[in-house]
Amino acid sequence: MTPDVAEGSALLKERVTFALFDRAARTVKFLLPIAALLLVWEGAVRAGLAESNILPAPSMVIARAIELLDVTNPAGGMLLTHIATSLYRALSAFAFAVLVAIPLGFLLGLSGTVYRWVSPVISLLLPLPAVAWTPILLVAFGQGDVTIITVCFLGAVFPVLYSTIQGVRSVSRQSVWVVRSMGANFGDIFVRVMLPATLPALMSGLKLGMAHAWRTLVAAEMLAALSSGLGYMIFAARSYMDVPTMFVGIVCLAVIGMLIEHFLFVPLENATTRKWEGAIHVGGRR
Amino acid sequence: MFKALSFVKSLATAAGLATLVAAGIGSAAAADSIRVGLQAVPPDEVYKARDFGAPYGLDLELSSFSSGSDSLKAFLAGRVDVANGGSARLVTMAAQQPDTFYIVAANQYGGDRYGVIVANESTATSIADLKGKKIGAVTGSGTFNTFRVFLEQNGLSESDFEIVNMKVEDIRAAVQRGIVDAGVAWEPHVAIAENLGAVKRIISMEGVNESPNFVLVRRSFADENPDAVAKYVATLIDLANLIKTKPEEAGQIAAEQISQSGVNVEPAALELALTRIKMDPQVTDALLAELLPVAESMAAAGKIDAVPDFKGLVRDEYYEKARELTATQ
């Protein structure tokens, strides 16, 4: 090994170590306030400042979560079933919302006439909480996945649609003219101008849409689920005053919501907007 | 010879046909099925846990609903053949759509399933001790109507208390935390709250009234499937017997069934709740008579046009047939 290669290898090792250390430090920094909150909470319950059958200590909630995950006990694995069902419903609703809202958003953003006709309807529906549709959908479809997914779809579709419209309408006409003057066709303009320019707004819409779908899910499952889902579990636990199980459900909702953001949208942003922004900063890319 | 052969052939064909017909009848009898709407209450949890239809060759298609209202909506929409309804909803249906259903059984009744709870440290032991105090209750519920009758019987009225309307699931915590001085709730909420050691029951509404629920069957279904309905009522008799004779086992079964959805509840609490709920499915005149004052007050308030003929909706023959069926088991 030449001294240059050895030096390069040591430098790489140092960089990797630094990156790992930095990541660990950031994780600790992120978890520290949460750990502090849990400690205060645990202490308050143990000191008798809060009654455990109203506010169970975190240790009780964790113990209950372990019971629900333990496949050797009768209710074992049930938590995973509830989580899987809720994820299926929320992600299905989100996928439908994306499939409907993005093309429609582009259409409305590009065509002033269609926008003038449709925007009053959107303005009317936008402020309506999706959960308000549940009683009507229950009459139409009864309890079950169709009603829940439809309610979540209604929760997700408007943020995505609205953000797409805003993103498309914010693209400057000059950029389009410049690319067109260079001989670009509609496909080129769409892929190389419209889509990248719309992405930041679209990304915000997708995040909001997913968050709305996830939040709406709980209420929809409380009202319309037949036998599974985190919302159903919380509702059933409430009916039988099983407070630790209610907290397990709530914690799962929070953690899964955070993981979706982290594992679905952060990679998506890294692969699109951040990468393209980087490319623009470096000197552009065709 | 040819004639004899032909005769044998005819006999064989007839025998074959007879076998096929018999098999067809047999399979039709075995294929009795019924769609039942249930709720998240202990007796229904016991019902879900065991295949009560099996001894009678009855396929039970069970659907769970979060409330009686949802169950009745599904019933009216034709998604279930059987549901059970409390007084006010039943009166409304009897007044508006009497031709759509029969009353075939009683289900979950008795004043003991309603109680008044107070915090463990409370010194109150009677309703008189709570005069002028805050009482948490689900106003408009059957429980609250029974509570009002109870107050009248004790020379009191609603105005003697500060009634705080709340969800039944929240009453225990409200009592425990002193937000209200007492709570009026129904089973299993009272028994579970007692079992948690958070509150104590000081009053039972036993003897005030029975506040019955009734089992409703869609007429079109009952007319086409009388055997299925009789078999279903037989399963209710078996359920009632199990709960009455083996409440401990029934509590355990219910707790295990509830745990299937990931919820933890003490079997002892459910056993206590089940001992406070009457389950005999026979529709008696006394139970039906309790619908009259409800209907009269609703008619007086203009909610219905006239007091319905409840007796005309009752079909006793299914219960009688069900008794015969259970006797043969």
Interface residues (C-beta under 8 A of the other chain):
Chain A: E51 N53 I54 R64 E67 L68 P74 A75 M78 L79 H82 L138 V139 G142 Q143 M222 L223 L226 S227 S228 Y232 M233 F235 A236 A237 R238 S239 Y240 M241 D242 P244 T245
Chain B: A40 S63 S64 F65 S66 D70 K73 A74 A77 R79 E169 R172 A173 Q176 R177 P188 H189 I192 A193 L196 G197 A198 E256 I258 S259 Q260 S261 G262 V263 N264 V265
